[in-house]
Amino acid sequence: MIAVDTGSDRHAYHRFPGTPTSISESRAWAIETAEEWGIDDTDDLALIVSELTTNAIKHSLSGQTDGRFTIRLYLCPDRVRVVVRDGGPRGQRTPTRRTALSTAETGRGLALVEAFAIGWGALRFGTGVWAEVAR
């Protein structure tokens, strides 16, 4: 096992079913956890959790029957790291930021993550995405 040093002394973990209702439930859990850690401004965190969990459900096996995804939050001195692990790709898809057509109603999730996070990317091991927001 390879450990990644996030500089974190606190973390939280939660597993959710891969259903649309889990998007709001995971957002509420992340906000509650951050507030317990003394973080007052959770808007960027909430947005990022919503986008990453939506993608896990829509674009991975997590959205299949009995699918699941997990979220880990790491409290670091200057940031909060969000890790969303999903059930694996559908086909050969990997998390990629794409430019949505101006008429499209979807397709802007990772662009939003990129705009509001101080960094993000695909996990090096396993499947999923990480993002970091400033505290």
C-alpha positions in Angstrom: 0.0 0.0 0.0 1.3 3.5 -0.9 0.3 6.2 1.5 -0.3 9.8 0.3 0.7 12.5 2.7 -2.1 15.0 2.7 -0.8 16.9 5.7 -4.0 16.0 7.4 -4.5 15.1 11.0 -8.3 14.6 10.7 -10.4 12.8 8.2 -13.9 11.4 7.7 -15.3 8.6 5.6 -18.8 7.8 4.4 -20.2 5.3 1.9 -23.3 6.1 -0.1 -25.6 4.1 -2.4 -25.2 5.1 -6.1 -28.6 6.7 -6.3 -29.6 10.3 -7.2 -30.8 11.0 -3.6 -27.2 10.4 -2.4 -26.0 13.5 -4.1 -27.8 15.8 -1.7 -27.2 13.4 1.2 -23.4 13.4 0.5 -23.4 17.2 0.2 -25.2 17.5 3.6 -22.8 15.1 5.2 -19.7 17.0 3.8 -21.1 20.3 5.0 -21.9 18.9 8.5 -18.5 17.4 8.8 -16.7 20.6 7.7 -18.8 22.6 10.2 -17.8 20.2 12.9 -14.2 20.9 12.0 -14.8 24.6 12.5 -15.1 25.6 8.8 -17.8 28.2 8.3 -17.6 28.8 4.5 -18.6 25.5 2.9 -20.0 26.7 -0.4 -17.1 25.6 -2.6 -16.9 22.3 -0.8 -20.6 21.7 -1.2 -20.4 22.5 -5.0 -17.5 20.2 -5.5 -19.0 17.3 -3.6 -22.2 17.7 -5.6 -20.3 17.6 -8.9 -18.0 14.7 -8.1 -20.8 12.5 -6.7 -23.0 13.3 -9.6 -20.3 12.2 -12.0 -19.7 9.0 -9.9 -23.4 8.1 -10.3 -23.8 9.1 -13.9 -20.5 8.0 -15.4 -19.3 5.0 -13.4 -20.5 1.6 -12.3 -21.6 3.3 -9.0 -24.8 4.3 -10.7 -25.7 0.7 -11.5 -28.1 -1.4 -9.4 -26.5 -1.9 -6.0 -23.7 0.5 -6.9 -21.9 2.5 -4.3 -19.4 5.3 -3.9 -17.4 6.6 -1.0 -16.3 10.0 0.1 -13.3 10.8 2.2 -12.6 14.3 3.6 -9.2 15.3 4.9 -8.7 18.4 7.0 -5.4 20.0 6.2 -3.9 23.2 7.6 -4.9 25.3 4.6 -7.3 23.2 2.7 -9.9 20.4 2.7 -9.2 17.4 0.4 -12.2 15.6 -1.0 -11.8 12.1 -2.5 -14.7 10.4 -4.2 -14.1 6.7 -5.1 -16.5 5.2 -7.5 -17.4 1.7 -8.7 -15.1 1.8 -11.8 -15.5 3.2 -15.3 -18.3 2.3 -17.7 -16.2 1.2 -20.7 -12.9 3.0 -21.0 -13.9 6.4 -19.7 -11.7 8.4 -17.4 -12.4 11.8 -15.7 -11.7 14.4 -18.3 -12.7 18.0 -18.4 -14.6 18.7 -21.6 -16.1 21.9 -23.1 -19.8 21.6 -23.2 -21.8 23.1 -26.1 -23.5 26.3 -25.2 -26.9 24.7 -25.8 -26.1 21.6 -23.6 -27.9 21.2 -20.3 -25.1 19.1 -18.8 -21.3 18.6 -19.2 -20.0 21.5 -17.0 -19.3 19.6 -13.8 -15.5 19.2 -14.0 -15.2 22.7 -15.4 -16.9 23.9 -12.2 -14.7 21.7 -10.1 -11.6 23.2 -11.8 -12.9 26.7 -11.3 -13.7 26.4 -7.6 -10.9 23.9 -6.4 -7.3 24.8 -5.8 -6.5 21.5 -7.5 -8.1 18.3 -8.7 -7.4 15.1 -10.7 -8.1 11.5 -11.2 -6.9 9.1 -8.5 -3.6 7.4 -9.2 -4.8 4.1 -7.7 -8.4 2.9 -7.9 -11.0 4.9 -9.7 -12.4 8.2 -8.7 -11.5 11.9 -8.4 -9.9 14.1 -5.7 -10.2 17.9 -5.3 -9.0 20.4 -2.8 -10.7 23.6 -1.6 -9.1 26.4 0.4 -10.2 26.7 4.0 
